[in-house]
């Protein structure tokens, strides 16, 4: 039920005013609410009610995160707007800026819905200030942009990765085309190997894009097989030790267990590769990145450590789709896809710590055997 303070504010509207406000709210095609000076809902339109399965008696008097079922709304005993994750909430920023300046503000916001699937909803929020019957209010409207954000991020990620690989193939082709003399057999063989490796990488990028789109739709099925952990980590160490991103840095193997896993090797390689590459990109020149794993009971625990630290505001958003610390490169799906594939499809658990003086460690723990029932 609405709390007494909210009821009093609602009753301050004249009956004609209340009727007009409800008609105007319901005419808005997107979820919309009227908030009081304490960011509590006075009334909401039918679109919000149907979209979030709410009713007017329940949401009246609640703050927006509480009404929508935001995963972080109860993070603090003081409610929505007081938790750690609230400090990076676009909706909260828009409302506060609107109230302070009495001007309209538009912001993007990622709402983590605390339902069974813990869905992420990308919205564009608009906060507009007004005074009605001498009562200051904020008109708060949300537009669901999840589909366009997903499409935009997937496209940027795909073209970024593919263009890097195609650029490498084109560079070698130019070297071959501009050769003024016959190449030595060893050099020609090396160029052929480079082109073969790059073309395989290009195919892998295309296939991974298809897997990612399938996973986003909930249709991905892991291809299970036996994976020798030692061989996999040796392969990753060899690949990233000579990778461009490792220039001036040291990539090393720590403790490595000798067990086997039943899982999807391509996806596991991609997850660990993403973690290693991110660690190398975050490590200053001369720094060391360590890849290791341990066999603990029924799990294998992989860890990637680097000496750098992740700023607090970035820590709060790391696993969100479309969030990236690398502006304009389209890499926002990196940690998000690690969590998506690692937890939803390989049934593991992704976590991290980033504190002084230990540095940053990402951990991926997963069961040794992923059954067909789990995969489905």
TARA-V62649 format. One record per helix or strand of 3 or more residues. SS is the DSSP state (~ for helix, > for strand). FROM is the first residue (numbers start at 1). LEN is the number of residues. If there is no record, write none. Layout:
<<SS	FROM	LEN> <SS	FROM	LEN>>
This chain:
<<~	4	9> <~	15	13> <>	32	4> <>	40	5> <~	46	7> <~	56	4> <~	64	5> <~	85	4> <~	90	12> <>	105	9> <>	120	13> <>	135	10> <~	146	32> <~	185	32> <>	225	4> <~	229	13> <~	244	3> <>	250	4> <>	260	4> <~	265	17> <>	288	9> <>	299	8> <~	312	4> <~	333	13> <>	349	7> <>	359	9> <~	372	4>>
